[in-house]
Amino acid sequence: MMGGGWFSLLEPVHATRGRVRFRYGCRAGAPREPRQIERAVAALDGVAKVRINAAARALVIDFEPGRTDAGALGAAILGLAPPVLPARPGRGNGEVSMAPVALSGATLLATRALRPQLQAPVAFGTAIPLLGEAMDDFLEKGVTSHVLEAMAVAISIGRRDFLTANTTSFLLALGEYLEESIEQRSDELLKHLLKPAVSEVWVERGGAEVQVDAAEVRVGDTVIAATGTVIPVDGTVLGGEALVNEATMTGESVPVARRRGDPVLSGTLVDEGRLRIYAEKVGAQAAAARIADFVEQSLAAKSNTQLEAARLADRLVPMVLGLAGATWLVARDWQRVAAVLQADYSCALKLSTPVAFKAAMYEAGRSGMLVKGARALERLADADTFVFDKTGTLTSGALKVTDSVALRAGYTPEDLINLAASVEEHYFHPMALAVVQASHRLDHPHHFDHKEVQFIVAHGVASVIDGKRIVVGSRHFVEDDEGVSTRDHLDVIDRLRREGKTLLYIAYDGELLGLLALSDTLRPNSAATVARLRRLGARRIVMLTGDHPERAQAMAGELRLDAFHAGLLPQDKARILKQLADEGARIAFVGDGVNDAPALTGAHVGISMHNGADVARLASDIALLEDDIGRVADAKALALATRRLIDSNFKLTVGLNTAVLSAAAFGFLSPVAASALHNGSTIAILLRALAGAGLPRQRRRQRAAAPARLPVSELAG
C-alpha cells in the first residue's frame, strides 16, 4: 500500500487475530520520530498497543478484533497526516534553511542602489519575519531576546538608517543560521553513535540460506554475516571465523577475531570472513537498538545546569531592556539605544550548555562509555562517594585457581591440577573451566587418560584413571557420598576457607589426594582506578559484597578502600546506599548483576559494567561499552571536564556580552558593530562547546598481551 500523507509505504508482513505487523516508510520530509508515530497510531479507533522498531521499519499493533481489523487499520494509518509542529523559521526536522540569510544578504547588497522611496519598504519587508517572531514571543513569553533584536531594527528603520537596519537583519539571520547549524551538528554528533540500520538479513531456513526482512528474524534463528555486512543481532557464533570491527560498540580500534563460541553484537561490522550466528537478542532487544533508544532519550533530556542557564538568560533580558532605557534617558541618542539592544546573553547561555553536554556524550561514546543524558554527567561530576559491587566489577568475575595443595606423597601440585583438568575438561561449570585454564598455564601440562566421565549435578565429576576411581567436587560429594575422610587435613581446609576461597576436593582410590582453591581475582587496574578516583575528588570509596568478610577485608586492604560491607544479601545493597545518602553522600554506584539494579536506580548516578546483566545496564545512567573498570575513572574525568567547559563558557558569555553592552551604552559601538561582536562571540562560544574544548580525548588502547604461563610455584599451597 502506498500513501500520500505521513507514510509513503505500509506493507502488512504478518497478521494474527488481534495483532498485525506492518513494514513502513515515511514520506520524504515527514517526521520519523518513533514516539510521534506511536502516539498517532495509538489514537486510532480499536488500537490497544503500539510498538515500533525504527531500525527495522517495523510497526506492530495490538488491536480489538470486534472494533477494527488489519485492513481497516492499514487504511487509517495511510490516511494519517504528518503533524504540523510549531517551529521558528529555519528550525525544523530537516536541514536549517539558508533562505532568510540569502534574502537579507541580497537586500543589504542592494541598499545603496535602491531609490530612496523604495529603501523603507524593502528594509521593512526584509525585517517582517523578525518583527513577526518578536510579536509572537512578546505575546506568549513577554520580553525576550528576539523582542530586543526587533526593537533595534525598528529603531534603525524609524531613524531612516536603512543601511544599519539591513545590516542588522543580515547579521541576525546569519547568526541564527549558524547557531541552529551548530545545535543541529551537536545532535548529529550523538546520532553518529547509532548503528546503520539493517533492513534485509540472511538466515538459514529449511537447510537453505534465504534473505528475510530484519523484522522477521526471531530468537533461535541462524543468521549469516559475511564480509562487509553489519551484524544485525546479538548472539553467539555457531560456525565460521571472521575479523569483526567492534569500534562502534566497544571503542576498540583493532578488529577482533570471532569464531565458534564467541559472542557478537549487533551494529558491528564483519571486516573479513563469514559467520553463522545463533540469534539471542533481536530487534528492539539488540544492543544497537537499545543504544539508539538511549541516544534518543539523551537528546530530549535537559540537565539542571541547562535549565538554570535558560532561566538566567531569561532573567537578564529585562536588564538589557532597562540598560537601553537608561541609555536613552542619559544620552537621548537612539543610535546608542539600538546598539545596546543588539547584545544580550540569551543565545549563548541557552545553547552552549546543551551543545557542550552533547559533545561530551559523543566523546564518551567514542571512548567506550554510553552516557544516557546530560543529567548523568552532571550528577557524576557532583559524586563524592563511589560504591563498588565486588564481583565482576573490582574483580574479573571469572574464577582462577590460586592454590594447589597436594596431600599425598608422590604427587606434586602440578600433578593435582593435571589430574583434575583431565576429568573436568568436558564440563562447562565455571570451576571446571578455571581448572582447565590453570592446567594450560602450567609449564608442563599433561593429560591423563581416563574412562567415561560421570557428571553429578551440584556435586562434581567422577571417572576412572589406571583402574582407580577419581572424584573431583564438593566436600559433601567427597566426604558423604564417596566416604573419603577429610579429618586429618582440617587445618589447611579451614585456613583456605578463612581466606574466602572456594575449594575443590580431589579424591583418588578412596583417599583425599589434595585440594584446589579458587578465587575471583582483582582486575589488574582496579587499584589504579581507585587511586585515580581519589585524585579526581572522590572522598570515600566503599565495596559491597556477599563474599566472606575475611576475603573482603583482604581485598579492601589491597585496594586501600575506605570501607567495605561483606556477607550482604541483594536487598542489603540498596539499604546501605540509602544510609550513605542520608548522611549526605552523593553516590556513584558501580555494579553488574541483576541484584544491583535497585542500587543502580537508587544511587545519585548508576554505572553498569560491560558484561553486566541486561536489567543492570538498563537501570544504570552510564553503561560501559567495554570490560574495563578504568572507564569508571574516565567517566568521572569527562564529567568534571564537561563542567569546567560549561563554567568557562558561562564566564566568557557574561564577560564578552557585558563588554559589548557597556561599549554600546557609552557610544563606542554602532548598532552594526555591536551586532557583529555579539553574534560573532556567540558563535565562537558555541563552536568552542561543539569542539569540546578541554574534554579528555579517546585513548588509543593496545590489545591485551597473551597471558603469561603460570608457574607451579604460584599454585603451591
Secondary structure, 3 states (H helix, E strand, C coil): CCCCCCEEEEEEEEEECCEEEEEEEECCCCCCCHHHHHHHHHCCCCEEEEEEECCCCEEEEEECCCCCCHHHHHHHHHCCCCCCCCCCCCCCCCCCCCHHHHHHHHHHHHCCCCCHHHHHHHHHHHHHHHHHHHHHHHHHHCCCHHHHHHHHHHHHHHCCCHHHHHHHHHHHHHHHHHHHHHHHHHHHHHHCCCCCCCCEEEEEECCEEEEEEHHHCCCCCEEEEECCCECCCEEEEEEEEEEEECHHHHCCCCCEEECCCCEECCCCEEEEEEEEEEEEECHHHCHHHHHHHHHHHHHHCCCHHHHHHHHHHHHHHHHHHHHHHHHHHHHCCHHHHHHHHHCCCHHHHHHHHHHHHHHHHHHHHHCCEEECCHHHHHHHHHCCEEEEEHHHHHEEEEEEEEEEEECCCCCCHHHHHHHHHHHHCCCCCHHHHHHHHHHHCCCCCCCCCCCCCEEECCCEEEEEECCEEEEEECHHHHHHHCCCCCHHHHHHHHHHHHCCCEEEEEEECCEEEEEEEEEEEECCCHHHHHHHHHHCCCCEEEEECCCCHHHHHHHHHHHCCCEEECCCCHHHHHHHHHHHHHCCCCEEEEECCHHHHHHHHHCCEEEECCCCCHHHHHHCCEEECCCCCHHHHHHHHHHHHHHHHHHHHHHHHHHHHHHHHHHHHCCCCCHHHHHHHHHHHHHHHHHHHHHCCCCCCCCCCCCCCCCCCCCHHHHEC
